Amino acid sequence: MSYKANEKFFKYAAGIDTQQRLDADASERNLVLAELKLSLANSATDQKILGWDYQIELQKNSSLDLIHAPGKALLSSLTQTVAMQSLLLGLTQQDRPPICVAQSGKMEVFAPDGWIDFKDHKNREGLGFDHSVLSLITDIAKESGGYVWTDNEITVEQWLGFHGYDVPTTAAQLNNLIAYFEFDFPEVDELGNYSGQLVVDDKSFITLSSEQCLAIKNVTSQQLPSQSRLLDSLMSGSRIGVAVHDNAAVLLKQVIGHSISQDWARSCLQRLGWYGSQAGQTMSESQLDQLLVTALLLDINPFIGKPQNRKSIGSYEMYSSRYLGRPASVVLEGLRDHMVNNQWVRHDSAPLAIHLCLAQVAPEFIVRQVPTSITIGSLEWVAFCRGVALVEAVVQGAARVMTYAQIMAYAQLEPVSQALADVHTLALIDPIVDWALINAVVTETELKQDEQATTQRAIVAYQQYVANFSQVSIAYSTPLPDRRAIARAALEPATPGCDFLEKPRLNQRPGLGASPTTMSMIDLHMSGDLTTQQWNFRPVFPDSKAPDLLSQITGSRPALHDPSVVSIYRRYPQLLRLVDNNVEFIRQLRSHLDQLNEALATTLKLALSRMSYFDLQDVLRGELTFLTVRDSAVITRTTPIGGPLTREEPVESQAGKDAATGRFGVVMCATHGGKTSCYEVFTLRGEIHRNDELARLIVSSGKLQAPARVDFKGDLKTHVAPTPKQRLPINIKCYIEGVANDFKVTRSEAIIDKLIVLSAPTTPSKPKNSEYQNFSDPRIEQISALVVSRHPLMTFEQLRAAATVPTELERERAKGEVVATYIVDLAVPFKRCIQDLSSGEHNLVVDGLYGCAMDAIALVGTVAGVASKTASIVSKASSLTTRLGHLAKLAIATGIAIFNPLDDLPSVVRGTGKLVYKGGMRLSRQTQEIIALAKSQMSHIKGTHKSGRLLGTRHNAIVGQGTWRPKAVSADTLTVLAAREDFHWYALDRTGKAWGPKLSHFAIYSPFRVSQFHKTLPISYTRAVIENSLPKAKAKIEQAIKALGDHGFTKERDFIIKAFLGSNTSDAKDRLLKYLKLIRTDFAGFSLSNLILDPYRDNGNIASFNPQLYRQWIAASANERPKVMFMEIYTRNLNAHFIGHAYNHAVVADDLIHEMLHGAAQTEDVSYASDTAKSGGTDQMLNVASLLNLASGRLATDEDGATTQYHSAAKAVENADSLALVISLLGQYYTDKPEFERNFYTLEACLATRRTGAIADPVVLTLNRPE
């Protein structure tokens, strides 16, 4: 349906200034932060936060206050009646007790004894309680964080909930939230990523056309000597220091700010004739800087504006496969050579040129202090790139001024809201696609052909790969199976209602050998004694007849048997059907060991896949011999040789050797082509170190030809001559105790034993540069499986010994004997490591193993982008898996698809998708809304809001949104933002400043509105406002009709009609009366069902009127009329208009009359009265100069008065705002005569002094003063 809707511009000047709102938000944020710190100081580390008693004072005009204040006003009006005041005084003994309405609808009042629920008092006879108002307050409470109060004291919990942040429930979450709030982002200048005039995220901002880029290039070449480059020239003139990649940002800033560079920029501006080149037009320093960097970029890279591959500079591919596994510095040096060889810049200038070009294309490459261990295509690189995307989403250009450590510190903070969690997830998309391309998971061609399918395939491959490493962290950090917990889980359903499972209440049947210990049911089930029926309540068993000491003294035995006591087996018959507890315990232990072994294999596979190409080549094609490292297993054997004489000799056994063998590492020797290479493999740590000296020693000592341990078939206890220790070039503690190899210890006394040989493959595979591709190599999988199976961290029996905590009965049966072998000593500390226990002493074995396991978790945590800490291993280890799963399920969770065409995006959402995704596809509206909300929250956390910069336009400039046709001969148009200066339109940059050449073929259709806060008052509130304003509108119409027939009002009435409608003849008055009667009829049949209430659109209008639908409404039957919606209300603006004038329904009544005049009167919107009330004022003060000029035929057709063409005075009677103002003034004569007389005097004085020409000064009238 095509139509042109009549809309009323929202020119209400008394609204809350955006910067004022942001400042109030920042003040609240600081108050909240102080309370969060206070809460953290009062919370124990492991304490759950059950409730928030911390409060702050709501700041006037903050985002929350703007939603809360109307609810507060309604609550005050609800409780200010005499009956309510009397009741509240009786309940609380206070004149003004605090009152709260929750989002559940519960209303409470505070009394000396605590909060009183008002539900029992609302229906009291004579109270006159308005339940509809309470319902409305409840709706507002839902939007304002959960509560509405009668004062401005709100809880921190409400503030967090309102802004969409998760409310912390633990000290760890609280600490994370504080860290988020306090994260210190470096200041970034207005240049952002340097490409603001060439590439924009928000398409409403204009970029340079190819013709304009060519013009800049021509101006640049005209001002430079032949064959020279702009950057080289400016660097020579500014005489800065030697440029390297790490200081490029600093030196570039010096070059740009140098007087020579600034003079060049001004000269370029004059030659181009852009905004700022004419007299009276001023350019800020940042705008000159932007023009300069635009010229530099165009001069450096001739491919700008031309189709290029993903993340490339010209033909140079940043993610070329030849850089796989290489550090970023190698890529940068390659780009430097590319630029120099193509004569884009000189060698000395190249670091600055690279910094300029990559800030927008691939900012991850210009981050400072990135460790060389973070290589292109690795999982660490993916995690780093996600961090870059996140900081760039907060502040454009942040990556160019931040270090690697700063970026990762921010990226490793856990998201503090669902929207931020979604953005953390979406920020993985770009890095994953880069990872998939460089690792040959997908190709550039496939990406171009079907970007969506290819991207999703990349995500699935990455998800499957990373799942391996998440499993490692989870396996190592999962507690051992707990016999007690297993027993409890089995007993609880078998003993419903039992409250003594853990209490020692049961005794063994009396008799010889009976235990004197009283046991619990859980302990008995753990030891397997519960189902024997030998344990019960003592009174259940018959008294013993055997004599004892007490009976010999007293002549009688104590009677313990009590027939009334019911046996536990009769009380709980299911006990006899219980399965042995050890069955489930052993099952869980085996599953746990499988997980540990799988994790160990994964860690080893990762270490192998990361070996250098040449080392891995030997491993993949050679014969592999694995050897173990141990300490001496010598014991002294004593042999009797006759009489008291014995012979002592040192011996060892295979069992002793096995016990003394280090389980944290093996030695791997690869033999191929007569050459042997040797590697120390530390399985739990995931480290492999080449050791050539050890290789020579092993070969020379004949260890490779020695018998292997796996071939031993003899008696493990047979004594043999001991093997002497050797001085080896290793650190034995790395194998025995699991300590990290710091390479300070270069020699150790140890013994090397051959473990097993893995034959060379018949068809060896070749190593890849990609660790991802190597990871799934069959040979690497074979090696890992072999090592884990033949040299596990622990066997099942060892793990069982570690996990078994004996019961009191089991210890009693063992008669105090405790098995304390080296193996158990090793296994028990491993349990301690996993469970992070806090009791007991650490010995050297414990310390070594604990550190080793933590390092292993940290290793996989690093590659998976997870900051693993021992305090929260499980949650951190699984966070990436969860995030990847969330990425795959985001469409389901939100009911959307991530990729979809956009449709009618609100201004607050436009352009947000590119914050975290730079691919060719467009994100769906819902996805962009998620990102927009997160962007708002990230800016709010930071304490600033960059959209506030859009207020930087000159106050006398008109800034609006409209359609622009870039080429006169083309029908294609763009919707853009522009500023009008000196009768010409110019592009608007992201900081709100005019720039560039004059815009031709631009037509404004709405004034520009800075993006508002994403939350609004509920629809029900606007509905109530309109419902209460309709009687006011009808009364105003009746008063105006009365005024037209009031003979005592003739002079004033005729004067007003002539002043605003251009004529006071009888025809003009009859026409006005006709209009009034028509809209009176319309209002009589009008209802809220004829309205569309839109809380999202923010186009600068209060309402719009659809004439076509209005005519359908007129023609419809009485039954069909409620179904026709011909008027649309933009609730955010109408609410602001109403609230800003002290909740004045008469103001809204005028707005409704204005819209209804578009119907029967068929009026237009030629001109408006503009609101001039100051912020905080309540009177509606209108500047009516433009309406007076229209009525006198002196209103220019060009709003700026640049032409001498004027609207006809006859249009005044067809102008909706002129008619609405006349109606309001005529009604004011009856409702507020003193103010009417002051307005009348103002008009008389103005028109009496005007001779010819238009009225230039404001003519301010006051209407609709609050009652």
TAVENCOR-V887520 format. One record per helix or strand. SS is the DSSP state (H for helix, E for strand). FROM is the first residue (numbers start at 0). LEN is the number of residues. Records with the same first field share a line. If there is no record, write none. Layout:
SS=FROM-LEN ; FROM-LEN
This chain:
E=5-4 ; 47-1 ; 54-3 ; 98-4 ; 106-5 ; 113-4 ; 146-3 ; 152-3 ; 169-1 ; 311-2 ; 315-2 ; 326-1 ; 367-1 ; 374-1 ; 402-1 ; 505-3 ; 518-1 ; 534-2 ; 622-8 ; 634-8 ; 644-9 ; 660-1 ; 665-7 ; 674-8 ; 686-4 ; 718-2 ; 725-3 ; 747-11 ; 898-1 ; 922-1 ; 957-7 ; 973-8 ; 983-5 ; 993-6 ; 1001-6 ; 1090-4 ; 1100-5 ; 1126-4 ; 1163-1 ; 1169-2 ; 1179-4 ; 1195-1 ; 1205-1 ; 1214-1 ; 1259-4
H=17-24 ; 62-17 ; 81-11 ; 117-3 ; 130-13 ; 155-7 ; 170-12 ; 209-13 ; 229-9 ; 244-13 ; 258-14 ; 284-16 ; 320-3 ; 327-14 ; 349-12 ; 362-4 ; 378-16 ; 397-4 ; 403-8 ; 417-9 ; 427-11 ; 443-6 ; 450-27 ; 482-12 ; 520-7 ; 529-3 ; 537-3 ; 548-6 ; 567-4 ; 572-5 ; 580-29 ; 612-9 ; 653-7 ; 691-10 ; 702-3 ; 708-3 ; 731-5 ; 770-5 ; 777-13 ; 795-8 ; 807-6 ; 821-14 ; 843-20 ; 869-25 ; 912-3 ; 924-18 ; 945-7 ; 1018-26 ; 1046-15 ; 1065-20 ; 1087-3 ; 1106-9 ; 1117-4 ; 1130-10 ; 1144-12 ; 1184-7 ; 1208-6 ; 1215-16 ; 1232-17
